[in-house]
Amino acid sequence: MSLDTTLIGVPDAALDPPHGVEVCPDCGLIQRLPLLQGRGKLACPRCGHIMERTSGRSINAAMAMTLSALFLLIPANFLPLLSVDIFGVHHQSVLASGIWGVAAQGWPVVAVILALELLILPFLRFSTLAVVLLQLDTGHYPSWLGRMFRWSEWLDQWAMLDVFLIGFGIGYERVAPFLPIEVGTGGWCVVGLAFLSMLTRATLERREIWRRIGPNVESLDLDQEYIGCGHCGMPVAAHQEGQACPRCAAKVWRYKPQSTMRTMAFALAGFFCYPFAYLYPMEYNYQIGKMEGYSIMTGVMKLIDAHFFLFAAIIFIASIVIPFLKLFSLSWFFISVHFHSVKRLRLKTEIYRLIKTIGRWSHVDVFTVTVFLPLMHLSGLLAVYVGDALPAFLAVVVLTMIATEFFDPRALWAAYLMEPHE
């Protein structure tokens, strides 16, 4: 047996090829999935959304990754993350140490958000996904299964251990040249968890799971109008708009009510916090009577001076480029919907998918600070303090993520669908 077969297992598409009628969640196009065997992917012909991939994905492999991640969560949370010796004084941290440090410095709301993203939501994500996959393995599909899988997919956006891995690496490299620092058992468990999180996402075939929870519709009544569930892609009769989807229990709408206004409200809140995130320091370093503040751009320049060019590029893209791209794009989408623009709809939809995927990675700089915050402490000689920019920056990241969640990309296509087409 080859290594690939051992790790990936039998691809789901080999056992159950794509079939049936699905609705694209990004543009609302109702389409019949063509039979696709072997390696490949099915894309929406209108907007390019990947409807299903048939290569390298397996529910059994995803279940193995999920159960392994659940097993690692306990040591990752309770065993030492990092340890360092400063002038003979030994300090060690666990995953929650940086969160407690942020709270102790007077930022309880920031600490709560970090605790959710790093401690609570990863456990809920892997727990709910494990329940769904184990239940599917029994062949019995209770009515609550679709709702739980929908929750699990939402939690995947907010469970940040894979993003934390990058901040963990940057924080380690910032300290390692100056102090003897060691990665503890908990740290290696966090590394394993981050990779398992990414592997779970890579091996999981969500369309196959939805087909098992509630089989795809194979044909439609041509005399009836249909709309699609924005979560699981199931076509539903238009007169049932506002009712619960029979597969995932989410309310089915042609377009999410007030989605554009809600999106813009959160985006404007992000715009308000944006200047504070870049004008003020993210952190203050105290060394033997000298206090020095570091803004996001200062941190990038420090990494360049230390020849950590890759980490500097990551911080620059994650902390400067991505937040600006999200705010600019969300504003563009709002204007397009408001003025019923039909220009560059596919490009706008592709940008929406991009910012929804990469938006969570802007947490890297925040996690970098929380990694070494509990380690760099020696009474009267050395300390790290949270700067005023960190809460503002975290607010920008979280608010724009919520704005992106609220936005319904199908609204971009509303004006196009009103025009006559052959």
C-alpha positions as CSV (number, residue, x, y, z in Angstrom):
1,M,0.0,0.0,0.0
2,S,1.4,3.4,-1.0
3,L,1.9,6.2,1.5
4,D,-0.7,8.3,-0.3
5,T,-3.3,5.6,0.1
6,T,-2.5,5.3,3.8
7,L,-2.8,9.0,4.5
8,I,-5.7,9.9,2.2
9,G,-7.7,6.7,2.0
10,V,-10.2,6.1,-0.8
11,P,-11.5,9.4,-2.3
12,D,-15.2,9.9,-1.7
13,A,-15.8,10.7,-5.4
14,A,-14.6,7.2,-6.3
15,L,-17.4,5.7,-4.1
16,D,-20.1,8.4,-4.7
17,P,-19.3,10.6,-7.7
18,P,-20.9,14.1,-7.8
19,H,-24.5,14.0,-8.9
20,G,-27.9,15.7,-8.5
21,V,-29.0,19.3,-8.6
22,E,-27.1,21.9,-6.5
23,V,-27.3,25.7,-6.1
24,C,-24.2,27.8,-6.2
25,P,-23.9,29.7,-2.8
26,D,-22.1,32.6,-4.4
27,C,-24.3,33.5,-7.4
28,G,-27.5,31.4,-6.9
29,L,-27.2,29.5,-10.2
30,I,-29.2,26.2,-10.1
31,Q,-27.2,23.5,-11.9
32,R,-27.0,19.8,-12.4
33,L,-23.6,18.4,-11.4
34,P,-22.1,16.4,-14.3
35,L,-20.7,13.0,-13.5
36,L,-17.0,13.4,-12.8
37,Q,-14.8,10.4,-12.1
38,G,-11.1,10.5,-11.3
39,R,-9.2,13.6,-10.3
40,G,-10.7,17.0,-11.0
41,K,-13.1,19.7,-9.8
42,L,-16.5,21.0,-10.7
43,A,-16.8,24.8,-11.0
44,C,-19.9,26.9,-11.3
45,P,-20.0,28.1,-15.0
46,R,-21.3,31.5,-13.9
47,C,-19.0,32.7,-11.1
48,G,-16.3,30.0,-10.8
49,H,-17.2,28.8,-7.3
50,I,-15.7,25.3,-6.8
51,M,-18.8,23.1,-6.3
52,E,-16.9,19.9,-5.6
53,R,-13.4,18.5,-5.7
54,T,-12.8,14.8,-6.4
55,S,-9.1,14.5,-5.7
56,G,-7.4,13.7,-2.4
57,R,-10.4,14.0,-0.2
58,S,-11.9,11.4,2.1
59,I,-14.4,11.5,5.0
60,N,-12.6,8.7,6.7
61,A,-9.3,10.6,6.6
62,A,-11.1,13.7,7.9
63,M,-12.5,11.7,10.8
64,A,-9.0,10.3,11.6
65,M,-7.6,13.9,11.6
66,T,-10.5,15.2,13.7
67,L,-10.2,12.5,16.4
68,S,-6.5,13.0,16.5
69,A,-6.9,16.8,17.0
70,L,-9.4,16.2,19.8
71,F,-6.8,13.9,21.5
72,L,-4.1,16.6,21.2
73,L,-6.3,19.4,22.6
74,I,-5.8,18.5,26.2
75,P,-2.0,18.4,26.3
76,A,-1.9,21.5,24.0
77,N,-3.8,23.5,26.6
78,F,-2.2,22.3,29.8
79,L,1.4,21.4,29.0
80,P,4.2,24.0,28.7
81,L,4.1,25.9,25.4
82,L,7.4,27.7,25.7
83,S,10.1,28.1,28.4
84,V,12.9,30.7,28.8
85,D,15.7,31.5,31.2
86,I,16.3,35.2,31.9
87,F,19.4,35.8,34.1
88,G,18.7,32.5,35.9
89,V,15.0,33.1,36.3
90,H,12.9,30.4,34.6
91,H,9.7,31.3,32.9
92,Q,7.3,29.0,31.1
93,S,3.9,29.6,29.5
94,V,0.9,27.5,28.5
95,L,-1.5,28.4,25.7
96,A,-3.7,30.5,28.0
97,S,-0.8,32.4,29.6
98,G,-0.7,35.2,27.0
99,I,-4.5,35.5,27.3
100,W,-4.3,35.9,31.0
101,G,-1.5,38.5,30.5
102,V,-3.7,40.5,28.2
103,A,-6.5,40.5,30.7
104,A,-4.2,41.4,33.6
105,Q,-3.0,44.5,31.7
106,G,-6.6,45.8,31.5
107,W,-7.9,44.4,28.2
108,P,-10.6,41.9,29.2
109,V,-12.6,42.1,26.0
110,V,-9.5,41.3,23.9
111,A,-8.7,38.4,26.3
112,V,-12.2,37.0,25.9
113,I,-11.9,37.1,22.1
114,L,-8.5,35.4,22.2
115,A,-9.8,32.8,24.6
116,L,-12.7,32.0,22.3
117,E,-10.5,31.8,19.2
118,L,-7.7,29.7,20.8
119,L,-9.3,27.7,23.6
120,I,-13.0,27.3,23.3
121,L,-14.0,27.4,19.6
122,P,-11.3,24.9,18.5
123,F,-12.7,22.4,21.0
124,L,-16.3,23.0,19.8
125,R,-15.2,22.8,16.1
126,F,-13.5,19.4,16.4
127,S,-16.1,18.1,18.8
128,T,-19.1,18.9,16.6
129,L,-17.3,17.7,13.5
130,A,-16.3,14.4,15.2
131,V,-20.0,13.9,16.2
132,V,-21.1,14.5,12.6
133,L,-18.5,12.2,11.1
134,L,-19.0,9.4,13.7
135,Q,-22.7,9.6,13.2
136,L,-22.4,9.3,9.4
137,D,-20.2,6.2,10.0
138,T,-23.2,4.5,11.7
139,G,-25.4,5.0,8.7
140,H,-28.1,6.7,10.9
141,Y,-28.8,10.3,10.1
142,P,-30.9,12.1,12.8
143,S,-32.7,15.4,12.0
144,W,-30.2,17.5,14.0
145,L,-27.2,16.3,12.0
146,G,-27.4,19.0,9.3
147,R,-27.7,21.7,11.8
148,M,-24.6,20.5,13.7
149,F,-22.5,20.2,10.5
150,R,-23.5,23.8,9.6
151,W,-22.3,24.9,13.1
152,S,-19.1,23.0,12.6
153,E,-18.5,24.8,9.3
154,W,-19.1,28.2,10.9
155,L,-16.7,27.3,13.8
156,D,-14.0,26.5,11.3
157,Q,-13.7,30.2,10.4
158,W,-13.2,31.2,14.0
159,A,-11.1,28.4,15.5
160,M,-7.6,29.9,15.0
161,L,-5.1,27.3,16.0
162,D,-3.7,27.1,12.4
163,V,-3.3,30.9,12.3
164,F,-1.8,30.8,15.8
165,L,1.0,28.5,14.4
166,I,2.4,31.4,12.3
167,G,2.3,33.8,15.3
168,F,3.9,31.2,17.4
169,G,6.7,30.8,14.9
170,I,7.3,34.5,14.6
171,G,7.1,35.0,18.4
172,Y,9.7,32.3,18.9
173,E,12.1,33.7,16.3
174,R,11.9,37.2,17.9
175,V,13.0,35.8,21.3
176,A,15.4,33.0,20.2
177,P,18.3,35.2,19.1
178,F,18.6,36.9,22.5
179,L,17.4,34.4,25.1
180,P,17.6,30.6,25.5
181,I,14.1,29.5,24.7
182,E,12.7,26.0,24.3
183,V,9.5,24.7,22.8
184,G,7.7,22.6,25.4
185,T,5.5,19.5,24.9
186,G,2.4,21.7,24.8
187,G,4.0,23.8,22.0
188,W,4.7,20.7,19.9
189,C,1.1,19.6,20.5
190,V,-0.1,23.0,19.3
191,V,2.0,22.6,16.1
192,G,0.5,19.2,15.6
193,L,-3.0,20.6,16.1
194,A,-2.4,23.4,13.6
195,F,-1.4,20.9,10.9
196,L,-4.2,18.6,11.8
197,S,-6.6,21.5,11.4
198,M,-5.3,22.3,8.0
199,L,-5.3,18.6,7.0
200,T,-8.9,18.2,8.2
201,R,-9.9,21.0,6.0
202,A,-7.9,19.6,3.0
203,T,-9.4,16.1,3.3
204,L,-13.0,17.0,4.1
205,E,-15.4,16.8,1.2
206,R,-18.3,18.9,2.5
207,R,-20.6,18.2,-0.5
208,E,-20.4,14.5,0.1
209,I,-21.3,15.0,3.8
210,W,-24.3,17.1,2.7
211,R,-25.4,14.4,0.3
212,R,-25.3,11.8,3.0
213,I,-27.2,14.0,5.5
214,G,-29.9,14.8,2.9
215,P,-29.6,13.4,-0.6
216,N,-29.4,15.9,-3.5
217,V,-32.4,16.6,-5.5
218,E,-32.1,14.6,-8.8
219,S,-34.7,16.6,-10.8
220,L,-36.8,19.8,-10.5
221,D,-40.4,20.6,-11.5
222,L,-40.0,22.9,-14.5
223,D,-43.2,24.7,-13.7
224,Q,-42.0,25.8,-10.3
225,E,-39.5,28.5,-9.3
226,Y,-36.6,27.5,-7.0
227,I,-34.2,29.3,-4.8
228,G,-31.1,27.8,-3.1
229,C,-30.0,27.4,0.5
230,G,-27.0,29.6,1.0
231,H,-25.4,27.0,3.4
232,C,-25.8,23.6,2.0
233,G,-26.8,24.4,-1.6
234,M,-30.1,22.5,-1.6
235,P,-32.8,23.8,-4.1
236,V,-36.0,24.8,-2.3
237,A,-39.3,25.9,-3.9
238,A,-39.4,29.7,-4.0
239,H,-42.7,29.9,-2.1
240,Q,-40.9,28.3,0.9
241,E,-38.6,31.4,1.3
242,G,-37.9,32.2,4.9
243,Q,-38.6,28.7,6.1
244,A,-36.0,26.2,7.4
245,C,-34.0,24.2,4.9
246,P,-35.0,20.6,5.1
247,R,-31.3,19.5,5.1
248,C,-29.4,22.0,7.2
249,A,-32.2,23.8,9.1
250,A,-30.9,27.3,8.1
251,K,-33.5,29.8,6.9
252,V,-33.6,29.8,3.1
253,W,-33.6,33.2,1.4
254,R,-33.2,34.4,-2.2
255,Y,-30.9,37.0,-0.7
256,K,-30.1,37.4,3.0
257,P,-32.4,40.1,4.5
258,Q,-30.6,43.4,5.2
259,S,-27.2,41.7,4.5
260,T,-25.7,44.6,2.6
261,M,-26.7,47.2,5.2
262,R,-25.4,45.0,8.0
263,T,-22.2,44.4,6.1
264,M,-21.6,48.1,5.6
265,A,-22.4,48.8,9.3
266,F,-19.6,46.5,10.5
267,A,-17.3,47.7,7.7
268,L,-17.8,51.3,8.8
269,A,-17.0,50.3,12.4
270,G,-13.8,48.7,11.0
271,F,-13.0,51.9,9.2
272,F,-13.4,53.8,12.5
273,C,-10.9,51.6,14.3
274,Y,-8.5,51.4,11.3
275,P,-6.4,54.6,12.0
276,F,-5.9,53.7,15.6
277,A,-4.6,50.3,14.7
278,Y,-1.7,51.8,12.7
279,L,-0.9,55.1,14.4
280,Y,-0.4,53.7,17.9
281,P,2.0,51.0,19.1
282,M,0.9,47.3,19.1
283,E,3.2,46.7,22.1
284,Y,5.6,48.4,24.5
285,N,8.9,46.8,25.4
286,Y,10.5,47.8,28.7
287,Q,14.2,47.2,29.2
288,I,16.1,48.5,32.2
289,G,14.3,51.8,32.6
290,K,13.7,52.3,28.8
291,M,10.2,52.0,27.3
292,E,9.9,51.7,23.5
293,G,6.7,51.3,21.5
294,Y,6.4,49.3,18.3
295,S,3.7,49.9,15.7
296,I,2.8,47.3,13.1
297,M,5.1,48.9,10.5
298,T,7.9,49.3,13.1
299,G,7.6,45.6,13.8
300,V,7.9,44.8,10.1
301,M,11.0,47.0,9.8
302,K,12.5,45.3,12.9
303,L,12.0,41.9,11.3
304,I,13.7,43.1,8.1
305,D,16.6,44.5,10.1
306,A,17.0,41.1,11.8
307,H,16.9,39.4,8.3
308,F,13.6,37.6,9.0
309,F,12.4,38.6,5.5
310,L,9.7,35.8,5.3
311,F,8.2,36.8,8.6
312,A,8.3,40.5,7.7
313,A,6.4,39.7,4.5
314,I,3.9,37.6,6.4
315,I,3.2,40.4,8.9
316,F,3.1,43.1,6.2
317,I,0.6,41.1,4.1
318,A,-1.5,39.8,7.0
319,S,-1.6,43.1,9.0
320,I,-1.5,45.8,6.4
321,V,-2.5,44.4,3.0
322,I,-5.4,42.1,3.9
323,P,-7.3,44.5,6.3
324,F,-7.1,47.2,3.6
325,L,-8.2,44.8,0.9
326,K,-11.2,43.7,3.0
327,L,-12.4,47.2,3.8
328,F,-11.9,48.4,0.2
329,S,-13.6,45.3,-1.3
330,L,-16.6,45.4,1.1
331,S,-17.1,49.1,0.2
332,W,-16.9,48.2,-3.5
333,F,-19.5,45.5,-3.0
334,F,-21.9,47.8,-1.2
335,I,-21.6,50.5,-3.9
336,S,-22.2,47.8,-6.6
337,V,-25.3,46.4,-4.9
338,H,-26.7,49.9,-4.2
339,F,-26.3,51.1,-7.8
340,H,-27.3,47.7,-9.3
341,S,-24.0,47.4,-11.2
342,V,-23.6,44.4,-13.5
343,K,-19.9,45.1,-14.3
344,R,-17.1,42.7,-13.3
345,L,-19.5,40.4,-11.3
346,R,-17.3,37.4,-11.6
347,L,-14.2,39.4,-10.4
348,K,-16.1,40.8,-7.4
349,T,-17.3,37.3,-6.5
350,E,-13.8,35.9,-6.7
351,I,-12.5,38.8,-4.5
352,Y,-15.3,38.0,-2.0
353,R,-14.2,34.4,-1.8
354,L,-10.6,35.5,-1.4
355,I,-11.2,37.9,1.5
356,K,-13.5,35.3,3.2
357,T,-10.7,32.8,3.1
358,I,-7.7,34.9,4.0
359,G,-9.4,37.4,6.4
360,R,-8.8,35.3,9.5
361,W,-5.0,35.2,8.9
362,S,-4.8,38.9,10.0
363,H,-4.7,37.6,13.5
364,V,-1.1,36.7,13.1
365,D,0.3,39.9,14.6
366,V,-2.0,39.7,17.6
367,F,-1.0,36.1,18.3
368,T,2.7,37.1,17.9
369,V,2.4,39.5,20.8
370,T,0.5,37.1,23.0
371,V,3.1,34.4,22.5
372,F,6.0,36.2,24.1
373,L,4.0,38.5,26.4
374,P,4.2,36.0,29.4
375,L,7.8,35.1,28.8
376,M,9.5,38.5,28.6
377,H,9.1,39.5,32.2
378,L,11.7,40.2,34.9
379,S,10.6,42.5,37.7
380,G,12.1,46.0,37.2
381,L,14.3,44.9,34.3
382,L,12.2,43.5,31.4
383,A,8.5,43.5,30.5
384,V,6.2,43.6,27.5
385,Y,3.0,45.5,27.5
386,V,0.0,45.5,25.2
387,G,-0.2,48.7,23.1
388,D,-3.3,50.7,22.4
389,A,-3.2,49.6,18.7
390,L,-3.7,45.9,19.5
391,P,-7.3,46.2,20.6
392,A,-8.1,48.5,17.7
393,F,-6.4,46.2,15.2
394,L,-8.2,43.1,16.6
395,A,-11.4,45.1,16.3
396,V,-10.7,45.8,12.6
397,V,-10.0,42.1,11.9
398,V,-13.0,40.8,13.8
399,L,-15.4,43.4,12.5
400,T,-14.4,42.9,8.9
401,M,-14.7,39.1,9.3
402,I,-18.3,39.6,10.6
403,A,-19.0,42.0,7.8
404,T,-17.9,39.4,5.3
405,E,-20.0,36.7,7.0
406,F,-23.1,39.0,6.7
407,F,-22.5,39.8,3.1
408,D,-24.5,37.7,0.6
409,P,-22.6,37.5,-2.7
410,R,-25.8,36.6,-4.5
411,A,-26.9,40.2,-4.0
412,L,-24.1,41.2,-6.5
413,W,-25.9,39.2,-9.2
414,A,-29.4,40.5,-8.5
415,A,-29.3,43.3,-11.2
416,Y,-27.8,40.8,-13.7
417,L,-30.6,38.4,-13.1
418,M,-33.2,41.1,-13.7
419,E,-31.9,41.6,-17.3
420,P,-33.1,39.4,-20.1
421,H,-30.8,36.6,-21.0
422,E,-30.9,34.0,-23.7
